[in-house]
Every structure is written in C-alpha cells, then in structure tokens.
C-alpha cells in the first residue's frame, strides 16, 4: 500500500513538473562560445557605403563581398524592430531581418560576418541598410529567418561594444553622416524642459513613435526617437543632466538618436540651468484622455472633450459653436486633487491655442473645492497666464506660474470657458504640468 501511494505521488509530481515546464517561456541564453570562424573579410563597412554612395534605390550586391562587425543594437527592448546593427572600426550598418527575438542569437556584443552576395544595399529614409530584396522608396526587405544563417555567420561572444564619445552635440553634428548607424555616447546633455515628465513614447493607439528632444548646455538639440512598442514606452524620461548612449540615425534630413533601453540614459546630475533632477511631476497631462479631470457643465449643451489635434495631438478642446450657430455656455475643466504638502517650490504651466471671436479662456485655482459638484460651491482665484491672441490656433505657452503660495495645501486647478449667442471662441488645451521641488 505504501509503495502504491509513493508511486502515485511520484507520478503526480512528475505531471505537475511537466505542466510547469510547459507553461514557462523558454528563452535560450546567447551562445558564449569563444569560437571565431575567421571568415575572409574583403571590404570594410565604410568602403561598402562608399561603393554605393551614389545609389538612390536598393541595389543588388552581385559580388562576393564579406564584412564583419560587432552587434551594437538588438531587438530585446522592442525599440528596434526586425533589425540589428553591426559596427567595425570604420562604420556601422543596419541589417534587416524578417523575424523577431533576434537578440537570442544575435545579442549586443556578438561578432558576426555578413556574406553580402545576393543581398541588397538600400536606404530607409536615407539611412543605409542591408536586406534581402528591394522594398519601397529605396528600402530593403528583411532577410527571411530561414535563410539568415546563409548570410549572417555568428562568431564569438561577448566582445567589447564599440562606441564613439562626444562632449556635447556640436562635435557630433560636425561629423554628421560619418556617424550614421554607429553607437555614440554624448555627454553633458539633458531632455528639454517641455518634455520632462513625459513618457518615452505615446501609446500605440495614438502614434507608432514619439520624438523627445535632447539638448546640450549650448542650446544645440537632437531628436530622440522612441517606439510605442518598446517595453519602456510608459516609463517617465529622466529629468537631470548627464550622458546618452544611442544609435545615430537619420530620418531624411533629420538626425535622430535611438536608444537600446532606458539604461542608455544616465541623466541624474544638475541641469544646465542649475535645477536638480529631483523635480516631481504632480500633474503632467498630454490629454490622451480626460482621466485627470472633471468636466463641469454649468450651462449650455457643449462640453469639454478630446480632439484629434494638439501640440502634439491629441488635446482637450472646447467650443460653444455648434450646429452652425453660437451657443451660450459656461464649462469648467477641473483637475484632480493636487497635494502640495512638503514642497517649497511648485510651478504650473500649460499650452493653449484659440480661434474665432469670443471670450478668452481663464485659469483658476481653489484650495476649498471638494472635488465634486459645481464650481460655485468653492472659492476660485484667477491665475496669471499667457494666452494665444493670434488667429488660427497658434499654440502658446502660459509661462511658468508660481503656486508656492499654496504649498502645504491641497488644491484644484480649473480652466473656465464661456461663450454667448453672439460670440463663441474655440480653445485647445495641451501639456498641463504641475512640478514640485
């Protein structure tokens, strides 16, 4: 009997273990082999680029050329898609592959050889690339995964990853195209104030990619481009000054940086203007929705909503003009409760754009609103702000409004819109920020 019970227990344990194993996602580690097949290399990456420098569309490589390089970017974080980049001592090039999870075989730091005969040299918006066939507008399609080993030969891993260092953006911009598809490290840079507190990228429902602006202390700027499908899409960008490591790319005439993951941004130092990286965002709303707000309709049929335009799109929108007539309205957009306790400095700002004749938008603050009900139940103080006065919706920043007089209080911020049957202006509202130190 004891033997029977033991046998049953062992059988059950084995079944559970098997089911557990089947449920786990198997992700084989990179091969750490030290073997290098030492294939003959007869052209450098820089020479390859020079060979096809005059091309404006994808060209088939019909000679037996072989390059080598160290993998500098992979698709592990999702910020790079169906591609990896290699670099030798002369330059870098992107390899297009029609498949994912490339990092399991081609991780950053692996040495590879690429046999080019039969592949295509092309461009994606003027960025050089290698692929399997011609794509659209001079680009190339990805090498089929089933054929990848015919062209890309894996060598030893790991290897030191090449990176070219720059102090500030001026030196990088001086060499410009010579650094395309190369890993660069730029020191003494920061994310511009307007983008601090934003996520690395907007959700994929809004855009496939988002541009964040990087600047140095001399005011020079460059675009940091992030994918909506990166696993760090929803993370907040850092607010200090420091260094960034990224692939230097281009989108037509616009230079861009693309990071491999968030560890490529080491920005924790004091900013160029002397402010610290410890600034906290109590509210940072690009108006993807109205989740941080309560819309209070005092009068009229129109209400605050989300519009498909903005700075960038979307934004909050209000207009009393509907059904081809002006309508009388009073509508408030009231923020969630903001707790200013424990901060010495609190600053508020927003972007706005108006059009058509009618009353200007107004902004208020209250420390006795209870979070529900009509705004008339509380005391509201008008805040000084700069509003758009140009025609045709010109986004204007309100300026930094000091809320330090309300420190250690819990407050609500509100935007008040009014219109009449004679005049009903339209207002767009975006990028509301409340920062505290």
Secondary structure, 3 states (H helix, E strand, C coil): CHHHHHHHHHHHHHHHHHHHHHHCCCCCCCCCCCCCCCCCCCCCHHHHHHHCCCCCCCEECCCCCEEEEEEEECCCCCCCCCEEEEECCCCEEEEEEECCCHHHCCCCCCEEEEECCCCEEEEECCEEEEECEECCCCCEECEEHHHHHHHEEECCCCCCCCCEEEECHHHHHHHHHHHCCEEEEEEEEEECHHHCCCECCCCCCCCCEEEEEEEECCCCEEEEEEECCCCCCCCECCCCEEEEEEEEEEECCEEEEECCCHHHEEEEECCCCCCCCCCEEEEEECCCCCCCEEEEEEECCCCCEEEEEECCEEEEEEECEECCEECCEEEEEEECCEECCCCCCEEEEEEEEEECCCCCCEEEEECCCCCCCCHHHCCCEECCCCCCCCCCCCCEECCCEECHHHCCCEEEEEEEEEECCCCCCEEEEEEEEEEEC
